[in-house]
């Protein structure tokens, strides 16, 4: 089911037909969970989400086997707030985590996390790599902001990418910066020598495979946290050769775009990135895609092990990123915007019992749904969260679904901070900055999929704006 080879559509269809004959049904035995998180990954760098350039065969084959969610959204486009949110199932306004410094146990000390739900049910629960927040690359090899109560076992690999960093081999747009800002806070990249297995993500895959092998005969929840493609975009040289820089088409940014949308919408822009040459932009795109293909190869190693150990028919596999990522769209790079590229995330769920396997789901879902979903699929009792189980969509990806997605971000200097809240339905995105005092946006993806227009003041949308405004308020004020 997960063999490490590229399959054509007829082969995929044959595998799916065989899978349908396997007598696996809801409620049979305890299901394992393999929870795979990539860092700073945009949907646009994955073949299964439509990229013609991306070479990501292993994530693509997982998508062909499971349900691919085409409209999945994070609740905050920054690592710590997002991870604290989806690992608890609570929105950022409930965790009160809005930056990369505060540990969620300081604000919600008694919360039961997703892995704790499985640990309490007697599962072997372990983490390898970045699941809760780590500063990248500074915290690689440490516990970062990990949560000790969540795990029975943790492993923190450190690979040659850290040696490359220590030896100042990595190119960065900000060489004068110190600490995390030097590599992790701006665009940086390096085509490394050596093998996949020497890199941190390669070591993470190796450790996960060892844990799968050692625990194949008991129920497990294994969390596999890859660091790539988070900047610095470091990967072995062979992955860079997959992407000649001249093959990339640079995004076209309308000259008046920053007049079309409110100023806070572009507050994540950085002057260093604005000043890049076209050559540097193409090099950055090459490096990001190389790091993504390298991470994909490590996913493939883990999926191959799952099949080799005959665990694929009793293991739920989840693949996601903590948030999306800009690669020059709207003149933006990295995260922290409320545009689609930043708020939207890849999300694939494979459960061998699901009737919707092999299909895509266009319903709007949130990462806060994962806690409720995985507990439901495993037959466990989860605490009440801000999410709901996606199980109906796994059986019928076209099932009726009326839940929008809410994403937020904070802006402004200390003492003058305000929030932007963005409500995403299947067609629209409605965003208020500082409750509308610093701007409102209405994006209509049917008429303007590239987000170059703002329909908030268009008389034809007046009633819709009011409707979405009220819906946003209800969503914000909802409490557990």
Phi, psi and omega in degrees: 000325183244025186301144186278075174206157178278128184248144174275177187296324180293322179292318177299316180299319179296318179297319180295321179298318178297318183298326182293340180276346182288125186282070177246132184222161175305139174093354180274124173055174175276132179266135172283166175227129170246113190249106187250124181239126172261158187250121175065045184256126174270145174303329186289356177254017181237135178298321183292345176257016169108356180291129177275343184262330186295141174244089183228062188295334186278318173294324178298319180289329173296318178297323179292338180266332184248205176254123178265121179268116184274343178230068175253141187224141172282167180261348177200122187277056177208146193304299187297311179299320181293314183292320176299326181288306185284340177279347174251332187088013183248146178290157179304327177290346175264325175281334184060037175249117185232005182212185187260020185246319188278132175278137185296338178292342176285333183256328178225071190298331186259010183295146175262117183278169178304308179295330176296324177302320179282324180296320179293337179272006175093008177286151166282123188236120183217157178232140169231124178086207189268109172245298166282180191288137168234143166287129183246127005265003190302322187266003178301133182092359178242183176277348182055223176260044182292164179245106185298328182292343185280336195234150170273329181214141176227149176225132183238081182295155175223121186249188184290345174299327175291325176294320176300321177295312181298330181269009177057038178271345187274129175286140176218146176290346186231065185294341181277346183287157178243158175067214187295334182292337185294316182240318186279338184265353179216176184287129182212150181201161180196131173270107191271154169282173173089186186259167175303317187294344179276339180283159180303313180295327175296319177293325177298314178300317179300316181293320178296318179299320178295321178291322175300316182295316184287337187239022185292343184258011176219157181297137181222154167236106181249126179254122185245107186251101179277148181270338182267149014264024177311139175297139006287136181282084182252130177202158175303152187303327184300333180282330175294325181292344177290342190228080174302131184305327184287355177278348183272135172263121182287141178301141176266123182251115179304140184299331184260012188300322183284354171266338181287318183252156180300150183304320181299339180296338183248015185290349178275356180294148178237138182300322180298321180285324176299330186271002181297146172281165177298325177298316179294322178299316179293324176295320178296318178295319176302311184293319179298314180292325176297315179296325178292316178296324176296313178299319179302320179297326178288324173301318179299319178300318181292317179295322177298318179295322179300319178286318181302325180273004179059041179256355189290340179267001175225025179229127172277129179246128177241132173235132181205169167242157182289334175194178178274200188196138174267139175235050178100350178297136183061016183077014183251151174230154180069219191241204173072023169246170175251021169279167186302317184298331182271322185274331182279143182228152168288138176213120178232131177235122175248118170235121185302343182269349188287136181283343183267007182304141181087003182245164174255147179246125180263005179288155182273117182231167184234156176292338175297345180284347189292322181299309180296321183295309185291324175298316179299313182296329180270357181074030182253161177264119179259155172294161178292130181235186176271359180252177177227162180288135177270009183306319178302325181282338175288330177273328179216091183300346178258010182301150176304139186203117187250013185268119173281174177249141181242126177233142181224162176207156181252144180229166173094159178285161181305132182090346179228033186276150177213167183250152163251133177239134184232124180256124181248120169258184181293336181249326191241158166232122178245125185232133174242131175256122182055049180056030178096347183292334180244025172124153178226143177231140168231118179251132179245104188285345174287320182266339186210074184293343181266005173061040179264357181235154176236112185266009187299328182255011178282122182304330181294342182252009188303311182294322179295319178301316180295320179296315181289328176299314179293321179294320177298317180298318179297318181295319180295321187273354181298138180233154178294000000 
